[in-house]
């Protein structure tokens, strides 16, 4: 089975209390929704402490699947809606497939 690493780079909108609301939603709603999908093995979040980019947070997901296209579609279709405090202008991702040893 193929192994992948998905890095989601993102951040909250800039209103008062948005960061707290965003982090609560990410921790209690978004991560559990994604972990419930077949193929996502682990999910961890990190606060960026040094970078040459704009993203304040990174989520790292380890994935094991032979059908990455279906899993990516499930990641779009199945989780609950995004929090309004999720700033899509501060959102990007990197999907990498593990090299064979």
N, CA, C and O atoms as a GROMACS GRO file, in nm:
protein
  404
    1UNK      N    1   0.085  -0.118   0.000
    1UNK     CA    2   0.000   0.000   0.000
    1UNK      C    3   0.090   0.124   0.000
    1UNK      O    4   0.193   0.127   0.067
    2UNK      N    5   0.050   0.225  -0.074
    2UNK     CA    6   0.128   0.348  -0.082
    2UNK      C    7   0.113   0.430   0.045
    2UNK      O    8   0.005   0.434   0.106
    3UNK      N    9   0.221   0.496   0.085
    3UNK     CA   10   0.220   0.583   0.202
    3UNK      C   11   0.241   0.728   0.157
    3UNK      O   12   0.319   0.756   0.066
    4UNK      N   13   0.168   0.819   0.222
    4UNK     CA   14   0.172   0.960   0.187
    4UNK      C   15   0.187   1.044   0.313
    4UNK      O   16   0.155   1.000   0.424
    5UNK      N   17   0.236   1.164   0.293
    5UNK     CA   18   0.237   1.266   0.397
    5UNK      C   19   0.165   1.386   0.339
    5UNK      O   20   0.200   1.436   0.232
    6UNK      N   21   0.064   1.433   0.411
    6UNK     CA   22  -0.010   1.552   0.371
    6UNK      C   23   0.020   1.660   0.474
    6UNK      O   24  -0.003   1.641   0.593
    7UNK      N   25   0.070   1.773   0.428
    7UNK     CA   26   0.093   1.888   0.513
    7UNK      C   27  -0.008   1.995   0.475
    7UNK      O   28  -0.012   2.040   0.360
    8UNK      N   29  -0.089   2.034   0.570
    8UNK     CA   30  -0.189   2.140   0.548
    8UNK      C   31  -0.139   2.264   0.619
    8UNK      O   32  -0.123   2.265   0.741
    9UNK      N   33  -0.115   2.369   0.543
    9UNK     CA   34  -0.063   2.495   0.596
    9UNK      C   35  -0.179   2.593   0.599
    9UNK      O   36  -0.241   2.619   0.496
   10UNK      N   37  -0.209   2.647   0.716
   10UNK     CA   38  -0.329   2.730   0.726
   10UNK      C   39  -0.325   2.821   0.847
   10UNK      O   40  -0.230   2.821   0.925
   11UNK      N   41  -0.431   2.898   0.860
   11UNK     CA   42  -0.441   2.991   0.971
   11UNK      C   43  -0.581   3.049   0.984
   11UNK      O   44  -0.666   3.027   0.898
   12UNK      N   45  -0.604   3.124   1.091
   12UNK     CA   46  -0.736   3.181   1.117
   12UNK      C   47  -0.755   3.317   1.050
   12UNK      O   48  -0.659   3.382   1.008
   13UNK      N   49  -0.881   3.357   1.041
   13UNK     CA   50  -0.911   3.494   1.002
   13UNK      C   51  -0.865   3.587   1.115
   13UNK      O   52  -0.826   3.539   1.222
   14UNK      N   53  -0.870   3.717   1.093
   14UNK     CA   54  -0.805   3.811   1.184
   14UNK      C   55  -0.898   3.885   1.280
   14UNK      O   56  -0.857   3.984   1.341
   15UNK      N   57  -1.023   3.840   1.295
   15UNK     CA   58  -1.115   3.907   1.387
   15UNK      C   59  -1.085   3.873   1.532
   15UNK      O   60  -1.010   3.780   1.562
   16UNK      N   61  -1.143   3.951   1.620
   16UNK     CA   62  -1.125   3.928   1.763
   16UNK      C   63  -1.181   3.791   1.801
   16UNK      O   64  -1.297   3.761   1.772
   17UNK      N   65  -1.099   3.708   1.865
   17UNK     CA   66  -1.140   3.574   1.908
   17UNK      C   67  -1.135   3.469   1.799
   17UNK      O   68  -1.163   3.352   1.825
   18UNK      N   69  -1.100   3.508   1.676
   18UNK     CA   70  -1.100   3.412   1.565
   18UNK      C   71  -0.998   3.301   1.585
   18UNK      O   72  -1.026   3.185   1.553
   19UNK      N   73  -0.880   3.334   1.636
   19UNK     CA   74  -0.776   3.232   1.651
   19UNK      C   75  -0.820   3.124   1.750
   19UNK      O   76  -0.801   3.005   1.725
   20UNK      N   77  -0.878   3.164   1.861
   20UNK     CA   78  -0.926   3.066   1.959
   20UNK      C   79  -1.037   2.980   1.899
   20UNK      O   80  -1.037   2.858   1.916
   21UNK      N   81  -1.132   3.042   1.830
   21UNK     CA   82  -1.242   2.968   1.768
   21UNK      C   83  -1.190   2.872   1.663
   21UNK      O   84  -1.232   2.756   1.658
   22UNK      N   85  -1.099   2.919   1.580
   22UNK     CA   86  -1.037   2.837   1.475
   22UNK      C   87  -0.966   2.716   1.536
   22UNK      O   88  -0.986   2.604   1.491
   23UNK      N   89  -0.883   2.738   1.637
   23UNK     CA   90  -0.809   2.628   1.699
   23UNK      C   91  -0.903   2.528   1.766
   23UNK      O   92  -0.878   2.407   1.760
   24UNK      N   93  -1.008   2.575   1.830
   24UNK     CA   94  -1.106   2.486   1.892
   24UNK      C   95  -1.175   2.401   1.786
   24UNK      O   96  -1.188   2.280   1.803
   25UNK      N   97  -1.220   2.464   1.676
   25UNK     CA   98  -1.284   2.390   1.567
   25UNK      C   99  -1.188   2.287   1.509
   25UNK      O  100  -1.226   2.173   1.486
   26UNK      N  101  -1.063   2.327   1.484
   26UNK     CA  102  -0.967   2.236   1.422
   26UNK      C  103  -0.945   2.115   1.512
   26UNK      O  104  -0.941   2.002   1.464
   27UNK      N  105  -0.929   2.140   1.643
   27UNK     CA  106  -0.900   2.033   1.738
   27UNK      C  107  -1.019   1.941   1.762
   27UNK      O  108  -1.003   1.819   1.767
   28UNK      N  109  -1.139   1.998   1.776
   28UNK     CA  110  -1.254   1.917   1.818
   28UNK      C  111  -1.343   1.870   1.704
   28UNK      O  112  -1.423   1.778   1.723
   29UNK      N  113  -1.332   1.931   1.587
   29UNK     CA  114  -1.419   1.894   1.475
   29UNK      C  115  -1.339   1.844   1.356
   29UNK      O  116  -1.359   1.731   1.310
   30UNK      N  117  -1.248   1.926   1.305
   30UNK     CA  118  -1.182   1.894   1.179
   30UNK      C  119  -1.090   1.772   1.190
   30UNK      O  120  -1.099   1.681   1.108
   31UNK      N  121  -1.002   1.770   1.289
   31UNK     CA  122  -0.912   1.654   1.302
   31UNK      C  123  -0.990   1.525   1.322
   31UNK      O  124  -0.960   1.426   1.254
   32UNK      N  125  -1.089   1.519   1.413
   32UNK     CA  126  -1.165   1.394   1.426
   32UNK      C  127  -1.237   1.353   1.298
   32UNK      O  128  -1.244   1.234   1.266
   33UNK      N  129  -1.291   1.450   1.223
   33UNK     CA  130  -1.357   1.417   1.096
   33UNK      C  131  -1.259   1.352   0.999
   33UNK      O  132  -1.292   1.253   0.934
   34UNK      N  133  -1.139   1.406   0.990
   34UNK     CA  134  -1.041   1.350   0.897
   34UNK      C  135  -0.988   1.216   0.946
   34UNK      O  136  -0.968   1.125   0.866
   35UNK      N  137  -0.965   1.202   1.075
   35UNK     CA  138  -0.917   1.075   1.128
   35UNK      C  139  -1.019   0.962   1.110
   35UNK      O  140  -0.981   0.845   1.112
   36UNK      N  141  -1.144   0.995   1.094
   36UNK     CA  142  -1.248   0.894   1.073
   36UNK      C  143  -1.248   0.838   0.930
   36UNK      O  144  -1.313   0.737   0.904
   37UNK      N  145  -1.174   0.901   0.840
   37UNK     CA  146  -1.170   0.854   0.702
   37UNK      C  147  -1.074   0.736   0.688
   37UNK      O  148  -0.967   0.734   0.749
   38UNK      N  149  -1.114   0.638   0.606
   38UNK     CA  150  -1.026   0.524   0.579
   38UNK      C  151  -0.901   0.572   0.507
   38UNK      O  152  -0.910   0.639   0.403
   39UNK      N  153  -0.786   0.539   0.562
   39UNK     CA  154  -0.660   0.574   0.499
   39UNK      C  155  -0.580   0.674   0.577
   39UNK      O  156  -0.457   0.676   0.567
   40UNK      N  157  -0.644   0.760   0.655
   40UNK     CA  158  -0.569   0.856   0.736
   40UNK      C  159  -0.531   0.788   0.866
   40UNK      O  160  -0.616   0.751   0.947
   41UNK      N  161  -0.401   0.773   0.885
   41UNK     CA  162  -0.350   0.699   1.000
   41UNK      C  163  -0.326   0.789   1.121
   41UNK      O  164  -0.362   0.753   1.234
   42UNK      N  165  -0.265   0.905   1.099
   42UNK     CA  166  -0.236   0.997   1.210
   42UNK      C  167  -0.261   1.140   1.165
   42UNK      O  168  -0.258   1.172   1.046
   43UNK      N  169  -0.285   1.226   1.264
   43UNK     CA  170  -0.302   1.369   1.239
   43UNK      C  171  -0.245   1.444   1.357
   43UNK      O  172  -0.279   1.417   1.472
   44UNK      N  173  -0.156   1.539   1.328
   44UNK     CA  174  -0.095   1.622   1.432
   44UNK      C  175  -0.093   1.766   1.384
   44UNK      O  176  -0.082   1.792   1.264
   45UNK      N  177  -0.103   1.860   1.479
   45UNK     CA  178  -0.095   2.002   1.445
   45UNK      C  179   0.028   2.063   1.509
   45UNK      O  180   0.073   2.021   1.616
   46UNK      N  181   0.081   2.164   1.440
   46UNK     CA  182   0.199   2.234   1.486
   46UNK      C  183   0.180   2.384   1.467
   46UNK      O  184   0.116   2.427   1.372
   47UNK      N  185   0.235   2.461   1.559
   47UNK     CA  186   0.240   2.606   1.544
   47UNK      C  187   0.376   2.640   1.484
   47UNK      O  188   0.479   2.596   1.534
   48UNK      N  189   0.377   2.718   1.378
   48UNK     CA  190   0.501   2.756   1.312
   48UNK      C  191   0.578   2.852   1.402
   48UNK      O  192   0.523   2.952   1.448
   49UNK      N  193   0.704   2.822   1.426
   49UNK     CA  194   0.788   2.910   1.508
   49UNK      C  195   0.894   2.982   1.425
   49UNK      O  196   0.951   3.081   1.470
   50UNK      N  197   0.920   2.932   1.304
   50UNK     CA  198   1.013   3.000   1.214
   50UNK      C  199   0.978   2.959   1.072
   50UNK      O  200   0.958   2.841   1.043
   51UNK      N  201   0.970   3.057   0.983
   51UNK     CA  202   0.930   3.027   0.847
   51UNK      C  203   0.960   3.146   0.756
   51UNK      O  204   0.978   3.258   0.802
   52UNK      N  205   0.964   3.118   0.627
   52UNK     CA  206   0.972   3.226   0.528
   52UNK      C  207   0.840   3.235   0.452
   52UNK      O  208   0.834   3.288   0.341
   53UNK      N  209   0.732   3.184   0.514
   53UNK     CA  210   0.599   3.186   0.453
   53UNK      C  211   0.499   3.251   0.548
   53UNK      O  212   0.535   3.292   0.658
   54UNK      N  213   0.374   3.260   0.505
   54UNK     CA  214   0.271   3.331   0.580
   54UNK      C  215   0.192   3.242   0.677
   54UNK      O  216   0.114   3.296   0.756
   55UNK      N  217   0.208   3.112   0.674
   55UNK     CA  218   0.120   3.022   0.747
   55UNK      C  219   0.159   3.009   0.894
   55UNK      O  220   0.274   2.978   0.924
   56UNK      N  221   0.065   3.032   0.986
   56UNK     CA  222   0.095   3.021   1.128
   56UNK      C  223   0.081   2.879   1.183
   56UNK      O  224   0.133   2.850   1.291
   57UNK      N  225   0.012   2.790   1.110
   57UNK     CA  226  -0.009   2.653   1.159
   57UNK      C  227   0.014   2.552   1.047
   57UNK      O  228  -0.004   2.582   0.929
   58UNK      N  229   0.055   2.431   1.088
   58UNK     CA  230   0.074   2.320   0.996
   58UNK      C  231   0.009   2.197   1.059
   58UNK      O  232   0.032   2.167   1.176
   59UNK      N  233  -0.070   2.126   0.981
   59UNK     CA  234  -0.122   1.996   1.022
   59UNK      C  235  -0.054   1.891   0.936
   59UNK      O  236  -0.044   1.906   0.814
   60UNK      N  237  -0.009   1.783   1.000
   60UNK     CA  238   0.060   1.675   0.929
   60UNK      C  239  -0.023   1.548   0.941
   60UNK      O  240  -0.057   1.505   1.052
   61UNK      N  241  -0.055   1.490   0.828
   61UNK     CA  242  -0.135   1.368   0.823
   61UNK      C  243  -0.054   1.258   0.756
   61UNK      O  244   0.002   1.280   0.648
   62UNK      N  245  -0.047   1.142   0.818
   62UNK     CA  246   0.012   1.026   0.752
   62UNK      C  247  -0.103   0.944   0.694
   62UNK      O  248  -0.206   0.922   0.759
   63UNK      N  249  -0.083   0.900   0.572
   63UNK     CA  250  -0.189   0.834   0.496
   63UNK      C  251  -0.133   0.705   0.438
   63UNK      O  252  -0.018   0.698   0.395
   64UNK      N  253  -0.217   0.601   0.439
   64UNK     CA  254  -0.183   0.476   0.374
   64UNK      C  255  -0.304   0.432   0.292
   64UNK      O  256  -0.410   0.400   0.348
   65UNK      N  257  -0.287   0.430   0.160
   65UNK     CA  258  -0.398   0.395   0.072
   65UNK      C  259  -0.344   0.359  -0.066
   65UNK      O  260  -0.238   0.405  -0.109
   66UNK      N  261  -0.421   0.276  -0.134
   66UNK     CA  262  -0.392   0.248  -0.275
   66UNK      C  263  -0.479   0.331  -0.368
   66UNK      O  264  -0.468   0.320  -0.490
   67UNK      N  265  -0.565   0.414  -0.310
   67UNK     CA  266  -0.656   0.497  -0.390
   67UNK      C  267  -0.657   0.640  -0.335
   67UNK      O  268  -0.754   0.683  -0.272
   68UNK      N  269  -0.550   0.712  -0.360
   68UNK     CA  270  -0.536   0.847  -0.306
   68UNK      C  271  -0.642   0.941  -0.363
   68UNK      O  272  -0.687   1.032  -0.293
   69UNK      N  273  -0.683   0.921  -0.486
   69UNK     CA  274  -0.784   1.010  -0.546
   69UNK      C  275  -0.916   1.001  -0.472
   69UNK      O  276  -0.980   1.103  -0.446
   70UNK      N  277  -0.959   0.880  -0.436
   70UNK     CA  278  -1.084   0.864  -0.361
   70UNK      C  279  -1.070   0.925  -0.223
   70UNK      O  280  -1.162   0.992  -0.176
   71UNK      N  281  -0.957   0.903  -0.157
   71UNK     CA  282  -0.938   0.960  -0.024
   71UNK      C  283  -0.940   1.113  -0.030
   71UNK      O  284  -1.003   1.177   0.055
   72UNK      N  285  -0.875   1.172  -0.127
   72UNK     CA  286  -0.877   1.318  -0.140
   72UNK      C  287  -1.019   1.369  -0.164
   72UNK      O  288  -1.056   1.474  -0.112
   73UNK      N  289  -1.098   1.296  -0.242
   73UNK     CA  290  -1.237   1.336  -0.262
   73UNK      C  291  -1.316   1.322  -0.133
   73UNK      O  292  -1.399   1.408  -0.102
   74UNK      N  293  -1.292   1.215  -0.057
   74UNK     CA  294  -1.357   1.197   0.073
   74UNK      C  295  -1.321   1.310   0.168
   74UNK      O  296  -1.405   1.355   0.246
   75UNK      N  297  -1.197   1.357   0.163
   75UNK     CA  298  -1.154   1.467   0.250
   75UNK      C  299  -1.228   1.596   0.215
   75UNK      O  300  -1.244   1.683   0.301
   76UNK      N  301  -1.271   1.608   0.092
   76UNK     CA  302  -1.349   1.725   0.050
   76UNK      C  303  -1.496   1.708   0.086
   76UNK      O  304  -1.560   1.803   0.132
   77UNK      N  305  -1.551   1.589   0.064
   77UNK     CA  306  -1.695   1.566   0.074
   77UNK      C  307  -1.745   1.532   0.213
   77UNK      O  308  -1.856   1.572   0.250
   78UNK      N  309  -1.668   1.458   0.292
   78UNK     CA  310  -1.722   1.399   0.414
   78UNK      C  311  -1.710   1.483   0.542
   78UNK      O  312  -1.802   1.478   0.624
   79UNK      N  313  -1.604   1.559   0.563
   79UNK     CA  314  -1.598   1.636   0.688
   79UNK      C  315  -1.708   1.742   0.695
   79UNK      O  316  -1.762   1.786   0.593
   80UNK      N  317  -1.738   1.782   0.817
   80UNK     CA  318  -1.834   1.891   0.837
   80UNK      C  319  -1.779   2.020   0.777
   80UNK      O  320  -1.658   2.030   0.754
   81UNK      N  321  -1.864   2.119   0.752
   81UNK     CA  322  -1.819   2.244   0.689
   81UNK      C  323  -1.706   2.311   0.768
   81UNK      O  324  -1.693   2.295   0.889
   82UNK      N  325  -1.626   2.385   0.695
   82UNK     CA  326  -1.516   2.458   0.757
   82UNK      C  327  -1.569   2.570   0.845
   82UNK      O  328  -1.675   2.627   0.818
   83UNK      N  329  -1.496   2.599   0.949
   83UNK     CA  330  -1.529   2.712   1.037
   83UNK      C  331  -1.516   2.842   0.958
   83UNK      O  332  -1.426   2.854   0.875
   84UNK      N  333  -1.603   2.939   0.983
   84UNK     CA  334  -1.587   3.069   0.917
   84UNK      C  335  -1.458   3.140   0.959
   84UNK      O  336  -1.419   3.238   0.897
   85UNK      N  337  -1.393   3.091   1.065
   85UNK     CA  338  -1.267   3.151   1.108
   85UNK      C  339  -1.146   3.086   1.039
   85UNK      O  340  -1.032   3.123   1.068
   86UNK      N  341  -1.170   2.992   0.949
   86UNK     CA  342  -1.063   2.931   0.869
   86UNK      C  343  -1.036   3.024   0.751
   86UNK      O  344  -1.121   3.041   0.664
   87UNK      N  345  -0.919   3.084   0.748
   87UNK     CA  346  -0.883   3.181   0.644
   87UNK      C  347  -0.829   3.109   0.521
   87UNK      O  348  -0.714   3.064   0.520
   88UNK      N  349  -0.912   3.098   0.418
   88UNK     CA  350  -0.869   3.027   0.297
   88UNK      C  351  -0.754   3.097   0.225
   88UNK      O  352  -0.682   3.034   0.148
   89UNK      N  353  -0.736   3.227   0.248
   89UNK     CA  354  -0.621   3.295   0.187
   89UNK      C  355  -0.491   3.254   0.256
   89UNK      O  356  -0.383   3.278   0.202
   90UNK      N  357  -0.500   3.193   0.373
   90UNK     CA  358  -0.383   3.141   0.444
   90UNK      C  359  -0.389   2.989   0.446
   90UNK      O  360  -0.365   2.927   0.549
   91UNK      N  361  -0.422   2.930   0.331
   91UNK     CA  362  -0.437   2.786   0.324
   91UNK      C  363  -0.366   2.731   0.201
   91UNK      O  364  -0.382   2.782   0.090
   92UNK      N  365  -0.289   2.626   0.223
   92UNK     CA  366  -0.221   2.557   0.114
   92UNK      C  367  -0.192   2.415   0.163
   92UNK      O  368  -0.208   2.385   0.281
   93UNK      N  369  -0.151   2.329   0.072
   93UNK     CA  370  -0.116   2.194   0.116
   93UNK      C  371  -0.003   2.140   0.030
   93UNK      O  372   0.024   2.187  -0.081
   94UNK      N  373   0.061   2.038   0.085
   94UNK     CA  374   0.163   1.961   0.015
   94UNK      C  375   0.127   1.814   0.035
   94UNK      O  376   0.111   1.770   0.148
   95UNK      N  377   0.114   1.740  -0.073
   95UNK     CA  378   0.092   1.597  -0.066
   95UNK      C  379   0.216   1.530  -0.124
   95UNK      O  380   0.254   1.558  -0.238
   96UNK      N  381   0.278   1.441  -0.046
   96UNK     CA  382   0.400   1.374  -0.090
   96UNK      C  383   0.384   1.224  -0.073
   96UNK      O  384   0.330   1.177   0.027
   97UNK      N  385   0.431   1.148  -0.172
   97UNK     CA  386   0.429   1.003  -0.164
   97UNK      C  387   0.565   0.955  -0.115
   97UNK      O  388   0.669   1.003  -0.160
   98UNK      N  389   0.564   0.860  -0.022
   98UNK     CA  390   0.688   0.807   0.034
   98UNK      C  391   0.766   0.735  -0.075
   98UNK      O  392   0.710   0.657  -0.152
   99UNK      N  393   0.895   0.762  -0.080
   99UNK     CA  394   0.981   0.693  -0.175
   99UNK      C  395   1.001   0.549  -0.132
   99UNK      O  396   1.001   0.519  -0.013
  100UNK      N  397   1.017   0.463  -0.227
  100UNK     CA  398   1.045   0.322  -0.196
  100UNK      C  399   1.186   0.311  -0.140
  100UNK      O  400   1.280   0.374  -0.188
  101UNK      N  401   1.197   0.228  -0.038
  101UNK     CA  402   1.330   0.209   0.026
  101UNK      C  403   1.426   0.137  -0.064
  101UNK      O  404   1.540   0.113  -0.025
   0.00000   0.00000   0.00000
